Amino acid sequence: MSLDRAEFEAFFAALHDGHAPFRWQVRLLDEVLDTGRWPDQLVAPTGAGKTSVIDVHVFAVAVMASGHPVRVPRRLTLVVDRRALVDDQHEHAKKVARALQDARGEAGVMGRVAAALDGLRWPGTDGPPVWTPRLRGGAPPSRAWRDDPTACMVICATPDMWGSRLLLSGYGSRPEARPREAGLLAYDTVAVIDEAHLSRQLLTTARRVAELAAVAVEPLAVPILQVVETTATPTGDTGVAVGVEPGDLDSDEPLRQRLITPKPVTLLPLTEWPLPRTGAARAAGLRVLADEAVRLRQTYGPTVGCFVNTVDVAVAVTAELRTRGVVTEMVCGRMRPHDLSRLRHERPGLLAIEGNPEVDVLVATQSLEVGVDLDLSAAVTELAPGGALAQRAGRVNRLGKRAAEISVAVPSGDLPREDRLQAYQREDLVTAHAWLVERQRDPNGFAPWALRDHRPPVPAPARDLFQRLELLQAWHLARTNDDLAAEQDDLTLWLSDDIKEDLEIGLVVRHALPTDPGDAVELIRALPPRRHETLPIPIRQSPTIWDRLKPEPGAVLVRANESPRVVDQEERLRPGDLLVVDDATALFTAGVFTPTGGETLADVLDAIPAPGPGEVVLRIEGERHRRFLDAVAATAGSGEDDLPGPAIAGLLREYQAELTPQPMATAAAELLDRPAGQRAAAEVVFHWAPNPDDPTNNGQRSLIRMIVVDLRKVTADAELRQTWTTHRQRVTLTKHSNAVADRAADVAARLGLGERLVEDLRTAGKHHDAGKDDDRFQRSLGVDPNTTEPMAKSGVQDPQRIRRLSTSSGLPTGWRHEQLSVVRAWPELSTTEMIRRDLVARLIGTSHGRGRHSFPHVSGQLVGEPDETAIDLFDEGGWDALIERTHTHWGIWGCAYLEALLRAADGQVSAEGS
């Protein structure tokens, strides 16, 4: 189906309740389609609709897919240093994806856009027309996007999560996954860095990566990373700029209304500011903020915004307002996604442009400053830097349809010394205060268009200079599998404007975490943290956790590429780590983590209304379910964890009237009840403990918890997927290798890489698993190598059995089949040009993310007998030299991108059962 750029208006209207795009949004689309490049700068005041870059990107990719001759990036990454905005942008991206998915097969513009986007990928590939991964601190990252490099994609991310992946060091990612992520983010991607004046170091690093990628001897025929800085309050122009122009206000009346409607400023003096942590002055300050919020509510109606600078003040002012009977909700960055989703459900429209008139006041920290599409009636805010104040004001009267007012709480005298200012630098607050006095005199106040000529003062740099990534440092980062003397788990030097910036970990609470450390670890291994239950906290505040932990079992650490384990305060936490604690741990205030919190937080592991792959379907525990649990235990007998699915399904149906929630019990029974020989669609996790009624403690165990989980979670385990498919069947090595070869060539051709690289990837796919023909490896699959054709996939799906087979196979610990695959393929590769041989060998050797730069075994351990190729490559430095030659020829990120394509082809084929 054909698609023309003139249909953008209809596409936009379908997504925005019939509203037409603004002229600047159409100009942005034209710029992208005419040049194949996004502008260097996007200049759009608050309220001008910057989130529409998602719509522009999706439509531009669809037009390209319909035959438009100009190549545009397939992936859009939106990067912003506010978790709430990441979530807000992610919601809009999902809305676009859902609308297109629902329109599949229709003849209208939405159906044709969906068809065009589906045509980018292998026919029959499962997935939406647009992938919408989210990468933000303090939460398990999205991973499925790495297997679909030809698809249209909108990635929403915080700077540390995106930047660390771009630098081959992804926080929370396994080392084996880091090259694929870096390659996909450095090629065929445009990164839009919102509020770029707050992320200048990140901007510098991203553009430097693009420069380094461009100097390859043989550049790839796909767009190198394009970097767009976007801000409502620009400090200057850089390169090509697209944005709102004065003439737009004459033709776009809704835009004019949004940008020029006055937002007058009122200053609210406080005797002592910032508010002290305790005492009469704090109480008085909280009353002033609450009084002003109530006055604004009475004058302008609901919902009034109350913006404060710290979580503890947000919690306190919320409590003050609620004691007065004011309907108040609070949003800050340290909320779990589940809690934010619950707020959206209970207060529909509150965090959207339509609003919710039942809520009088919405209290927020910096989380809602940037980009969140609110339309508050008025706002009271604490003093903050000028750019932050302008953004907070941008959430007020967003559509410009009524009168509004912005009140700013400021110190009545001089600002205190630097160490009392907590969130911001003193110099920034002094200049912002002076600017506020000027804004108060102007009746237009914070009107977005007025701020073009009266820009907020630029924050003083928190560091003396910005770091330039050098090629030598990039080569160091590319050694993703080597144990380096300096582990790069803190990249603030290249990612953050403030080298003292807090990086984050995730905190998860689980009900009745077993007191035995071994049982606690096993439970978390079976039920790792889910994104919806993970709460982000700064690493520097982790001592608070240790101070209040229950002594047993303590905290269970979940870290990429490591087995879960119990840890204490001696553990050096890294960005992306997840800590699981018992739900009796008192760390919270009003549902938010605070250093002084003394409340607990509920476990929400199974709180998802419609569980999906990898999610908990049913959790049964507690005395109200004792009869059912005893029945399961009696049926299991000594087998304990080996009770078959149909038997459990029968018990679920027998005791259904006693189980809650009943619909989930029914769903669990249906997933478990499969005929003999068929794989169950769910697995059961049991938690046994010593029987409290057995005073002799003679070994009797009581079943205290049973959890049913969607079995498809194992597909996310990259290690297990190397020997396993989603279908319970063996796959021969020949069949799998040919399928990967064909898919890799198809992926490369769809991306327009050219015939030579298409064939290189085909050859790499053909040989990538050649080392699996080793007899020891075949035994690790449960295959008799003397009687059976070599297999690539065993059909074994139980993770424990897979590991047992590997242990008994005779393979050295850490042995890698892809290392042997290089040796097996080398004779055929040696007949080609050396640099092509090097590339294909590299792709084979790194096909599971290892071999960068070295492997753990020398030739004798690898093949068991002398082999000249293995000796040359892995004993005498030939492999290291090959890696360096390919880095020089295709570039560090170019090699990572090509590796990502082969690994995606392998992942797709494995998931399909080949």
C-alpha positions in Angstrom: 0.0 0.0 0.0 1.3 3.4 -0.9 1.7 6.2 1.6 2.4 9.9 0.9 3.7 12.5 3.2 0.6 14.6 2.6 -1.3 12.1 4.7 0.5 13.1 7.8 -2.3 15.4 8.8 -4.8 12.5 8.7 -2.4 10.3 10.6 -1.8 12.9 13.3 -5.6 13.6 13.6 -6.3 9.9 14.1 -3.9 10.0 17.1 -5.0 13.3 18.6 -8.8 13.4 18.5 -9.1 15.1 15.2 -6.6 17.9 15.8 -4.3 18.9 13.0 -0.5 19.2 13.5 1.1 22.5 14.0 3.1 24.0 11.1 6.4 23.4 12.8 5.6 19.7 13.2 4.9 19.5 9.5 8.2 21.3 8.8 10.0 18.8 11.0 8.6 15.9 8.9 9.6 17.6 5.7 13.1 18.1 7.0 13.5 14.5 7.9 12.0 13.1 4.6 13.9 15.6 2.4 17.3 15.1 3.9 17.2 11.8 5.7 18.5 13.7 8.7 16.9 15.1 11.8 17.8 18.7 12.6 20.6 19.3 15.1 18.3 21.4 17.3 14.6 21.4 17.9 13.4 24.8 19.3 9.9 24.6 20.7 8.6 26.4 23.8 6.7 24.6 26.5 3.3 23.7 25.3 4.3 23.5 21.6 3.9 19.7 21.4 7.4 18.3 21.4 6.2 14.8 22.2 4.9 14.8 18.6 8.4 13.8 17.5 7.1 10.3 18.2 4.4 10.8 15.6 6.8 12.4 13.1 9.3 9.5 13.5 6.7 6.7 13.1 5.2 8.4 10.0 8.5 9.1 8.4 9.7 5.5 8.8 6.4 4.3 7.3 6.8 6.6 4.3 10.3 5.3 3.8 9.0 1.7 4.0 6.4 2.6 1.4 9.1 3.3 -1.2 10.3 6.9 -0.4 13.9 7.1 -1.7 15.4 8.9 1.3 16.7 6.6 4.1 15.6 7.7 7.6 16.6 6.2 11.0 14.4 3.3 12.1 14.8 3.9 15.8 14.0 7.0 17.8 15.4 7.4 21.3 13.9 10.0 23.6 16.3 10.8 26.4 15.3 13.0 29.3 16.5 13.2 32.9 13.1 12.8 34.5 11.6 9.4 35.2 8.0 10.7 35.1 8.6 12.1 31.7 10.2 8.9 30.4 7.0 7.2 31.6 4.8 9.8 30.0 6.6 9.6 26.6 6.4 5.8 26.9 2.7 6.0 27.4 2.3 8.0 24.2 4.5 5.7 22.3 2.5 2.7 23.5 -0.7 4.6 22.5 0.6 5.0 18.9 1.7 1.4 18.8 -1.7 0.1 20.0 -3.6 2.3 17.6 -1.5 0.9 14.7 -1.9 -2.6 15.9 -5.7 -2.2 16.1 -5.7 -0.8 12.6 -4.0 -3.7 10.9 -5.9 -4.8 7.9 -7.8 -1.5 7.5 -7.8 0.6 4.4 -7.4 4.0 6.0 -4.2 5.8 6.8 -3.6 4.0 10.1 -4.0 0.6 8.5 -1.6 1.6 5.7 1.0 3.0 8.1 0.8 -0.3 10.1 1.2 -2.3 6.9 4.2 -0.3 5.8 5.9 -0.8 9.1 5.1 -4.5 9.2 6.8 -4.7 5.8 10.1 -3.7 7.2 10.5 -7.1 9.0 10.6 -10.8 8.2 7.1 -11.9 7.1 5.2 -13.4 10.0 7.5 -11.9 12.7 5.6 -11.6 15.9 5.3 -8.1 17.5 3.6 -4.8 17.2 4.2 -2.4 14.2 6.2 -0.2 16.6 8.4 -1.5 19.4 8.3 0.7 22.5 11.0 -0.3 25.0 11.7 1.8 28.1 15.1 2.1 29.8 15.2 4.0 33.0 17.1 3.7 36.3 16.0 1.6 39.2 14.0 -0.9 37.0 14.8 -4.1 35.0 15.5 -2.9 31.5 13.6 -3.9 28.4 15.4 -6.5 26.3 13.2 -7.9 23.5 13.9 -4.8 21.3 17.4 -6.2 20.6 16.0 -9.0 18.5 14.3 -6.8 15.9 16.8 -4.4 14.3 14.7 -3.9 11.1 11.6 -2.7 13.0 10.4 0.8 13.7 11.1 1.6 17.3 10.5 4.4 20.0 12.9 4.0 23.0 12.2 6.1 26.0 15.2 6.4 28.4 17.0 8.3 31.1 20.5 9.6 30.3 22.4 7.1 32.4 20.6 4.1 31.0 20.8 5.2 27.4 24.3 6.7 27.6 25.8 3.7 29.4 24.5 1.4 26.6 25.9 3.7 23.9 29.3 3.4 25.7 29.1 -0.5 25.6 28.6 -0.6 29.4 24.8 -0.8 29.8 23.8 -0.4 33.4 21.8 -3.5 34.4 22.8 -5.4 31.2 24.8 -8.6 30.9 28.3 -8.0 29.5 27.3 -10.2 26.6 24.4 -7.9 25.7 26.3 -4.7 25.8 27.8 -4.8 22.3 24.4 -5.4 20.7 22.8 -2.5 22.5 25.7 -0.2 21.7 25.6 -1.1 18.0 21.8 -0.7 17.7 21.9 2.7 19.5 24.8 4.0 17.4 23.3 3.1 14.0 20.0 3.6 12.4 18.9 5.7 15.4 18.1 9.3 16.1 18.5 10.4 19.7 16.4 13.4 20.8 17.9 14.8 24.1 15.2 16.8 25.8 16.1 19.8 27.9 19.6 19.6 26.5 20.9 22.4 28.7 20.6 20.0 31.6 22.5 17.2 29.7 25.4 18.9 28.0 28.0 16.3 28.8 25.7 13.6 27.4 25.2 15.7 24.3 28.9 16.0 23.9 29.5 12.3 24.3 26.7 11.3 21.9 28.0 13.5 19.2 31.5 12.2 19.8 30.3 8.6 19.4 28.8 9.6 16.0 32.1 11.2 15.0 34.1 8.1 15.9 31.6 5.9 14.1 32.0 8.0 10.9 35.8 7.5 10.6 35.6 3.8 9.6 37.6 2.6 6.6 34.4 1.0 5.3 31.4 2.9 6.5 28.1 1.0 6.8 25.3 2.0 4.5 22.9 2.8 7.4 22.5 6.2 9.1 25.0 6.8 11.9 23.6 8.1 15.2 21.9 11.5 14.7 21.7 13.7 17.8 19.0 16.3 18.3 19.0 18.7 21.2 15.6 20.0 22.1 14.7 22.6 24.7 12.0 25.2 25.3 14.7 27.6 26.5 17.6 27.3 24.1 21.0 28.9 24.8 21.9 29.2 21.2 21.6 27.6 17.8 23.7 24.6 16.7 23.6 23.5 13.0 20.2 23.0 11.4 17.3 24.1 13.6 13.6 23.5 13.3 11.0 24.8 15.6 8.2 27.4 16.2 8.6 30.6 14.2 6.8 33.9 14.7 4.7 33.4 11.6 3.3 30.2 13.0 1.3 32.2 15.6 -0.6 33.9 12.8 -1.9 30.7 11.3 -2.0 28.3 14.2 -4.6 29.8 16.6 -4.4 27.0 19.1 -0.6 27.3 19.2 -0.9 31.1 19.6 -3.3 30.6 22.5 -0.9 28.2 24.2 2.2 30.4 23.9 1.0 34.0 24.5 -1.7 33.7 27.2 -0.3 35.5 30.3 0.8 33.6 33.3 1.5 36.3 36.0 4.0 35.7 38.7 3.5 36.2 42.5 6.4 36.0 44.9 5.7 34.3 48.3 8.3 35.3 50.9 9.3 32.7 53.5 11.1 33.6 56.7 13.4 30.6 56.5 14.1 28.8 53.2 14.9 26.0 52.3 12.6 24.6 54.9 14.6 23.1 57.8 14.1 19.4 58.5 12.4 19.9 61.8 11.1 22.6 64.1 8.7 25.5 64.1 10.1 27.1 61.0 9.5 24.0 59.0 5.9 23.8 60.2 5.3 27.4 59.4 6.8 27.0 55.9 4.6 24.0 55.2 1.5 26.0 56.3 2.5 28.9 53.9 2.8 26.5 51.0 -0.5 24.8 51.9 -2.3 28.1 52.4 -1.2 29.3 49.0 -2.3 26.0 47.3 -5.7 26.3 48.9 -6.0 30.0 47.9 -5.1 29.2 44.3 -7.6 26.3 44.3 -10.4 28.6 45.5 -9.5 31.2 42.9 -8.8 29.1 39.8 -10.4 25.8 40.5 -8.9 22.3 40.4 -6.2 21.0 39.9 -3.5 23.2 41.4 0.1 22.1 41.2 2.5 22.3 44.1 6.1 21.8 43.0 8.7 21.3 45.7 12.4 20.5 45.5 12.8 17.4 47.7 10.8 14.3 48.4 10.6 14.9 52.2 9.0 18.3 51.6 6.6 16.7 49.1 5.6 14.1 51.6 5.1 16.7 54.4 3.1 19.2 52.4 0.9 16.4 51.1 0.2 15.4 54.7 -0.6 19.0 55.6 -3.1 19.4 52.8 -4.8 16.1 53.5 -5.3 17.0 57.2 -7.3 20.0 56.0 -9.6 17.9 53.9 -8.0 19.0 50.6 -8.0 16.1 48.0 -4.3 15.8 47.3 -2.2 13.4 45.3 1.6 13.2 45.1 3.9 12.2 42.3 7.7 11.9 42.6 10.4 10.0 40.8 10.8 7.4 43.6 7.5 5.8 43.0 7.1 2.2 41.6 5.6 2.0 38.1 2.7 0.0 39.8 1.9 2.8 42.1 1.9 5.4 39.3 -0.3 3.1 37.2 -2.6 2.7 40.1 -2.8 6.5 40.4 -3.6 6.8 36.7 -6.4 4.2 37.2 -7.9 5.7 40.4 -7.6 9.3 39.1 -8.1 9.0 35.4 -6.9 12.1 33.5 -5.0 13.5 36.4 -1.6 13.0 34.7 -2.9 14.0 31.2 -4.1 17.1 29.5 -7.8 16.5 30.3 -7.1 16.6 34.1 -9.3 15.3 36.9 -11.5 17.8 38.7 -11.9 15.6 41.8 -8.3 16.3 42.8 -7.7 19.7 44.4 -3.9 19.7 44.5 -1.2 17.7 42.8 2.1 17.7 44.7 5.2 16.9 42.7 9.0 17.1 42.7 11.1 17.8 39.7 9.6 14.7 38.1 6.8 16.6 36.5 8.9 19.6 35.4 9.7 18.5 31.9 7.3 17.6 29.1 4.5 15.9 31.0 1.3 16.9 29.4 -0.6 18.5 32.3 -3.0 21.4 32.2 -3.0 22.6 35.8 -5.2 25.6 36.8 -2.4 27.3 38.8 0.7 26.5 40.7 2.7 27.2 43.8 6.4 26.3 43.6 9.6 26.5 45.7 12.4 28.6 44.3 14.5 26.7 41.7 16.8 27.5 38.8 15.2 29.6 36.1 14.9 26.7 33.6 13.2 24.5 36.2 10.7 27.3 37.1 9.9 27.9 33.4 9.2 24.1 33.0 7.0 24.0 36.1 5.0 27.0 34.8 4.7 25.1 31.5 2.4 22.6 33.2 0.0 25.4 34.1 -2.8 26.5 31.7 -1.1 24.5 29.0 -3.8 25.1 26.5 -4.1 28.8 27.3 -7.9 28.7 27.6 -8.2 30.5 31.0 -6.6 32.8 33.5 -3.9 31.4 35.7 -1.2 32.4 38.3 2.2 31.1 39.3 3.2 31.7 43.0 6.9 31.2 43.8 8.1 30.7 47.4 11.3 32.6 47.9 13.5 33.5 50.9 12.5 36.9 52.5 16.2 37.6 53.0 19.5 36.4 51.6 19.9 32.8 50.5 21.7 30.6 53.0 25.1 29.1 52.4 25.7 26.4 49.8 25.5 23.4 52.1 21.9 24.1 53.1 20.5 24.3 49.6 20.2 20.5 49.1 18.9 20.3 45.5 20.5 23.2 43.6 23.6 25.4 43.5 23.4 28.8 45.3 24.6 30.8 42.2 21.7 29.4 40.1 19.1 30.3 42.8 20.5 33.8 43.1 20.3 34.5 39.4 16.8 32.8 39.2 15.6 35.1 42.1 16.7 38.2 40.2 15.0 36.9 37.0 11.8 36.2 39.0 11.6 39.8 40.2 11.8 40.9 36.5 9.1 38.3 35.5 6.8 39.6 38.3 6.9 43.1 36.9 5.9 41.8 33.4 2.1 41.0 33.2 2.9 38.2 30.8 4.9 36.5 33.5 5.8 32.9 32.4 3.9 33.0 29.1 6.1 30.7 26.9 6.5 33.2 24.1 7.5 36.0 26.5 10.4 33.8 27.6 11.9 33.8 24.1 13.1 37.3 24.7 13.5 37.0 28.5 15.2 33.6 28.8 15.7 32.0 32.1 19.3 32.2 33.3 21.5 29.3 32.3 22.6 27.1 35.2 26.2 27.4 36.1 28.2 24.3 35.0 28.6 21.8 37.9 32.0 20.8 36.4 34.9 22.9 35.0 34.9 21.2 31.6 33.1 18.5 29.6 34.9 15.3 28.8 35.7 14.3 25.2 35.7 10.6 24.6 38.9 9.6 22.9 39.5 6.6 20.6 41.7 4.9 23.1 39.0 5.1 25.8 36.5 3.7 23.3 38.8 0.7 22.6 39.0 0.1 26.3 35.2 0.2 26.6 34.9 -2.3 23.7 36.6 -5.0 25.8 33.2 -6.0 27.2 34.2 -9.6 28.2 37.6 -9.0 29.7 38.3 -8.6 33.4 39.8 -5.1 33.3 41.7 -3.5 36.1 39.3 -0.5 36.0 35.7 -1.7 35.7 33.5 0.9 34.0 30.5 0.7 36.3 30.4 4.5 36.8 30.3 6.5 33.6 29.4 9.9 35.0 32.6 11.4 33.6 31.0 11.0 30.1 27.3 11.1 30.9 26.5 13.7 33.5 26.8 17.4 33.9 27.4 16.8 37.6 30.2 14.3 38.4 28.7 14.0 41.8 25.3 13.0 40.4 23.6 10.1 42.1 23.3 6.9 40.1 20.5 4.5 41.0 19.7 1.0 42.0 16.3 -0.6 42.2 14.6 -1.7 45.5 11.9 -4.4 45.6 9.9 -5.6 48.6 8.6 -9.1 48.8 6.2 -10.6 51.3 7.6 -13.0 53.8 11.0 -13.3 52.2 12.4 -16.6 53.6 14.6 -16.1 56.7 17.0 -18.8 55.5 19.4 -17.1 53.1 19.6 -20.1 50.7 15.8 -20.3 50.5 15.6 -16.5 49.9 18.1 -16.8 47.1 16.3 -19.7 45.5 12.9 -17.9 45.6 14.3 -14.8 43.9 16.1 -16.9 41.4 12.7 -18.4 40.5 10.9 -15.1 40.7 13.3 -12.3 39.7 12.2 -8.7 40.2 9.6 -7.4 37.7 9.6 -3.9 36.3 6.3 -2.9 37.8 7.4 -3.6 41.4 10.8 -1.9 41.3 11.4 1.4 43.0 14.4 3.5 42.1 16.6 5.0 44.8 20.0 6.8 44.7 23.0 4.6 45.5 24.2 7.1 48.1 21.1 6.4 50.2 21.6 2.7 50.3 23.1 2.9 53.9 19.6 3.7 55.0 18.5 0.2 53.9 21.3 -1.6 55.8 20.4 0.3 59.0 16.8 -1.0 59.0 17.0 -4.4 57.4 15.8 -7.5 59.2 18.8 -9.5 60.2 17.6 -12.6 58.4 17.8 -13.0 55.4 19.0 -9.4 54.8 18.9 -8.2 51.2 19.1 -10.3 48.1 21.2 -8.7 45.3 20.1 -9.3 41.7 22.8 -8.2 39.3 23.2 -8.8 35.5 25.4 -11.8 34.7 25.6 -13.0 38.3 23.5 -15.4 40.4 21.4 -13.8 43.1 23.0 -13.7 46.5 22.5 -12.3 50.0 24.6 -9.2 50.6 25.3 -6.7 53.4 26.6 -3.1 53.7 30.1 -4.2 52.6 28.9 -4.9 49.1 29.8 -2.1 46.6 26.5 -1.5 44.7 26.6 -0.7 41.0 24.1 1.2 38.8 21.4 -1.1 37.7 21.6 -3.4 40.7 18.4 -4.6 42.3 18.0 -5.2 46.0 15.1 -7.4 47.3 14.1 -6.9 50.9 11.3 -8.3 53.1 8.1 -6.2 53.1 8.4 -5.7 56.8 11.4 -3.4 56.3 10.4 0.2 57.3 11.9 2.5 54.7 9.0 4.5 53.4 6.8 7.5 54.0 3.4 7.7 52.2 4.6 5.0 49.7 7.8 6.8 48.9 11.4 5.9 49.9 12.9 8.5 52.2 16.0 8.5 54.4 13.8 9.1 57.5 10.9 6.8 56.4 9.4 4.5 59.0 6.6 2.8 57.1 6.4 -0.4 55.1 5.4 -0.9 51.5 3.1 -3.6 50.1 4.4 -6.4 47.9 2.8 -6.0 44.4 4.5 -8.9 42.6 1.2 -10.4 41.5 -0.8 -7.1 41.3 -0.9 -7.0 37.5 -4.6 -7.4 36.3 -3.7 -9.2 33.1 -0.3 -11.1 33.6 1.8 -11.6 30.5 4.9 -13.7 29.7 7.1 -14.0 32.7 4.5 -12.5 35.1 3.0 -14.1 38.2 -0.4 -15.6 37.4 -1.4 -16.7 40.9 0.2 -16.5 44.4 -1.4 -18.6 47.2 -0.1 -18.2 50.7 -1.3 -17.5 54.2 -3.6 -19.3 56.7 -6.8 -18.6 54.7 -5.3 -21.0 52.0 -4.0 -23.6 54.5 -6.4 -26.4 53.4 -5.3 -26.0 49.8 -1.6 -25.8 50.6 -1.9 -28.9 52.8 -3.6 -30.7 50.0 -0.9 -29.9 47.6 1.8 -30.9 50.1 0.0 -34.2 50.7 -0.3 -34.9 47.0 3.4 -34.0 46.4 4.6 -36.3 49.2 8.4 -36.6 49.1 8.5 -35.3 45.6 7.8 -31.8 46.7 8.7 -29.8 43.6 7.9 -32.5 41.1 4.1 -32.4 41.2 2.8 -32.5 37.6 0.9 -29.6 36.3 -2.4 -31.4 35.7 -2.4 -32.6 39.3 -2.1 -29.0 40.6 -4.7 -27.9 38.1 -7.1 -30.4 39.5 -6.5 -29.2 43.1 -7.0 -25.6 41.9 -10.4 -26.5 40.6 -11.3 -28.6 43.6 -10.5 -25.7 46.0 -11.5 -22.9 43.7 -14.2 -21.5 46.1 -11.6 -21.0 48.8 -8.9 -19.4 46.6 -8.6 -15.7 45.9 -8.7 -14.2 43.4 -10.9 -16.9 41.8 -10.5 -15.8 38.2 -6.7 -16.0 38.5 -7.0 -19.5 40.0 -9.0 -20.5 37.0 -6.5 -19.0 34.6 -3.6 -20.8 36.4 -5.4 -24.1 36.2 -5.9 -23.7 32.4 -2.2 -22.9 31.9 -1.1 -26.0 33.9 -3.6 -28.5 32.6 -1.8 -29.9 29.5 -2.0 -33.5 28.1 0.9 -35.8 28.8 3.8 -35.1 26.5 2.9 -31.4 26.0 4.8 -28.6 27.7 2.8 -26.8 30.4 2.2 -23.1 29.7 3.2 -22.2 33.3 5.6 -23.4 36.0 5.0 -23.7 39.8 7.3 -22.3 42.4 7.0 -23.9 45.9 8.3 -22.4 49.1 8.7 -25.0 51.9 9.7 -24.3 55.5 10.1 -26.3 58.7 6.7 -27.3 60.1 6.0 -25.0 63.0 3.8 -27.8 64.6 6.7 -30.2 64.7 8.5 -29.4 68.0 11.1 -32.1 67.4 12.2 -30.5 64.1 12.7 -33.9 62.6 12.8 -32.7 59.1 9.1 -32.3 58.4 8.4 -29.4 56.0 5.3 -27.4 55.5 4.2 -25.8 52.2 3.8 -22.1 53.0 3.6 -20.6 49.5 2.8 -21.7 45.9 3.3 -19.4 43.0 2.3 -20.0 39.3 4.3 -18.2 36.7 4.0 -18.0 32.9 6.6 -20.5 31.7 7.5 -18.3 28.7 9.8 -16.3 30.9 12.7 -18.7 30.0 12.8 -17.2 26.5 14.3 -14.1 28.0 17.3 -16.0 29.2 19.9 -15.6 26.5 22.2 -18.4 27.8 19.4 -21.0 27.9 18.1 -20.0 24.5 21.4 -21.1 22.9 20.3 -24.7 23.6 16.5 -24.4 23.8 13.6 -23.3 21.6 10.0 -22.3 22.4 8.9 -25.6 21.0 9.5 -28.9 22.8 11.6 -30.5 20.0 15.1 -31.0 19.0 16.6 -28.9 16.2 19.4 -30.3 14.0 22.6 -28.2 13.7 22.2 -28.1 9.9 18.6 -26.9 10.1 19.3 -24.2 12.7 22.5 -23.0 10.9 20.8 -22.6 7.6 17.9 -20.8 9.1 20.1 -18.3 10.9 22.2 -17.8 7.7 19.0 -17.0 5.6 17.6 -14.7 8.3 20.9 -12.9 8.8 21.2 -12.3 5.1 17.5 -11.1 5.0 18.1 -8.7 7.8 21.2 -7.2 6.2 19.4 -6.9 2.8 16.4 -5.2 4.4 18.7 -2.7 6.0 20.4 -2.0 2.7 23.9 -3.0 3.8 25.1 -4.1 0.3 25.8 -7.4 -1.3 29.2 -8.0 0.3 28.0 -7.6 3.9 24.8 -9.5 3.1 27.0 -12.5 2.1 29.3 -12.0 5.0 26.4 -12.2 7.5 25.0 -15.2 5.6 28.4 -17.0 5.9 28.7 -16.1 9.6 25.2 -17.4 10.2 26.0 -20.7 8.5 29.0 -21.3 10.7 28.1 -19.5 14.0 27.2 -22.8 15.8 29.7 -25.1 14.0 31.5 -25.8 17.3 28.4 -27.4 18.6 29.4 -30.6 16.7 31.9 -31.3 19.5 31.0 -34.6 21.2 31.1 -33.1 24.6 28.7 -30.3 23.6 26.3 -32.9 22.1 26.3 -34.7 25.4 25.5 -31.5 27.2 22.3 -31.4 25.1 21.4 -34.9 26.2 22.4 -36.3 22.7 24.4 -39.4 22.0 27.0 -38.2 19.5 27.6 -41.7 18.2 24.1 -42.4 17.1 22.4 -39.1 16.5 22.9 -36.3 13.9 24.5 -33.2 15.6 21.8 -31.0 17.2 21.7 -27.3 17.8 18.8 -27.3 20.2 18.0 -30.1 22.7 14.3 -29.7 23.3 15.1 -29.7 27.0 13.3 -26.8 28.6 14.0 -27.2 32.3 16.7 -24.8 33.3 18.0 -27.1 36.1 18.3 -30.1 33.8 20.1 -28.0 31.1 22.7 -27.0 33.7 23.0 -30.6 35.0 23.6 -31.9 31.5 26.3 -29.3 30.9 28.1 -30.2 34.2 28.3 -33.9 33.3 29.3 -33.5 29.7 33.0 -33.3 30.3 33.3 -29.7 28.9 35.7 -27.4 30.8 34.0 -24.7 32.9 33.2 -21.7 30.7 33.9 -23.6 27.4 32.4 -21.7 24.5 31.1 -23.5 21.3 31.4 -20.3 19.3 35.2 -20.2 20.0 35.4 -23.7 18.4 33.1 -22.5 15.6 35.8 -20.1 14.4 38.3 -22.9 14.2 35.8 -25.1 12.3 35.0 -22.3 9.8 38.6 -21.1 9.3 39.6 -23.3 6.3 36.6 -22.1 4.3 37.1 -18.5 5.4 40.8 -18.5 4.5 39.9 -18.7 0.8 38.5 -15.1 0.9 40.0 -11.7 1.2 41.7 -11.3 4.6 39.5 -8.4 5.9 36.3 -10.3 4.9 37.7 -13.4 6.6 38.4 -11.4 9.7 34.9 -9.9 9.8 33.1 -13.3 9.3 35.4 -15.0 11.9 34.7 -12.1 14.3 31.0 -12.4 13.9 31.1 -16.1 14.4 33.2 -15.8 17.5 31.2 -13.0 19.1 27.8 -14.5 18.1 26.8 -14.8 21.8 28.5 -11.7 23.0 31.8 -13.2 24.1 35.2 -13.1 22.5 35.6 -9.3 23.0 38.6 -9.4 23.0 39.4 -12.8 24.5 38.1 -16.3 25.3 38.8 -18.2 28.6 40.4 -21.2 27.0 43.6 -21.9 25.1 43.7 -24.3 22.1 44.3 -27.5 24.1 41.2 -27.0 26.3 39.2 -25.9 23.3 39.8 -28.9 20.9 41.6 -31.5 23.1 44.3 -32.1 20.5 46.9 -29.9 18.7 45.3 -27.6 16.1 47.4 -25.0 14.2 44.5 -22.7 13.7 43.5 -22.8 17.3 47.1 -22.3 18.4 47.6 -19.3 16.1 44.3 -17.6 17.1 44.0 -18.4 20.8 47.5 -19.1 22.0 49.6 -16.7 20.0 47.4 -13.6 19.9 45.9 -14.0 16.4 42.3 -13.4 17.7 43.2 -10.2 19.5 44.9 -8.9 16.3 41.8 -9.9 14.3 39.5 -8.0 16.7 41.7 -4.9 16.4 41.9 -5.1 12.5 38.1 -5.2 12.3 37.7 -2.4 14.8 40.0 -0.3 12.5 38.1 -1.2 9.3 34.5 -1.0 10.4 34.8 1.0 13.6 34.1 0.0 17.2 30.4 0.7 16.9 30.2 -0.6 13.3 31.4 -4.0 14.5 29.0 -3.9 17.4 26.2 -3.2 15.0 27.0 -6.1 12.7 27.3 -8.4 15.7 23.9 -7.2 16.8 22.4 -8.1 13.4 23.7 -11.7 13.5 22.6 -12.2 17.1 19.1 -10.8 16.3 18.8 -13.3 13.5 19.8 -16.1 15.8 17.4 -14.9 18.5 14.5 -14.7 16.0 15.1 -18.1 14.6 15.5 -19.7 18.0 12.3 -18.1 19.3 10.4 -19.5 16.2 11.6 -23.1 17.0 14.4 -23.5 14.4 
